[in-house]
Amino acid sequence: MGKSKIENNVRTLRFMKNEMTQADLAKELGVSRQTVVAIEKGQYSPSLELALKISKVFEKSVEEIFYIQE
């Protein structure tokens, strides 16, 4: 089995939620804007706690936001 990469729909969901900025999302989550940038670019996989907070903000399941790309 090859290396899997976790992808996400955070950027798309931000725009669908009244064009929410990275800074706005970061403030709601209690993280830095740079953390949001890293998550969106797939450079950082959030902790389970942070993933659940993101799912709550967007009112989506974790699986609707994050998925494995093989």
N, C-alpha and C positions, 0 to 999 in steps of 0.2 A: 504494500500500500504506500503510495507516494505521500509527500508532505502536504498536509491540508492547510489552507489559509482561511481565516475567518474574515468574511466580507460583511458589509452592513449597508443599511438604507438610511442612516442618520441624516445625511445631507438632504436627501429627497424629502424626508419627513419634516425636516426643519422648514423647508420652503412651502410644504403643504400646510404647515401650521402658521399661517399669516406671515410667511417669510421671516420666521424667527432667526435672529442672528446667532452666531456661535457664542458671543458674549452673553446673550440672553439665556441660552441653553446652559452654559457653564454656570451662571448664577443660580439657576433653578436646581442644578445638580450639586452645587457646592464644590465645583472643581475649577481649574483654570481654563481659559479659552484655549490655551495650547494643548490641553488634554483632549478637548473636543476636536481640535484640528487633527491630532494624532489618531484618534478613534476613527474619524471620517476617512482618513488616508489609509487606514488599515495598518498603521505603524504600531498601534497599541490596542491590545485586547482588554476591555474593561473587566474589572472584578465582577463577580456575580451580583454583589450589592449594587454596583454602579449600573450594570445592565438592567437590573430590575427597576432602578430609579428612572432610567431612560425609557423603559417600556411604560412606566406610569405616566411620564410627561406626554408621551405620544398616544397613550391609550391603545397600545398594540401589545401583542405577546412578544416575548423575547425572540421567539423563532421567526416572527414577522420582521424583526429588525436585524438580527444577526443570523448568518448562515455560513455553512462551510463550502468553500470552493476548492475542489480537488484538482 
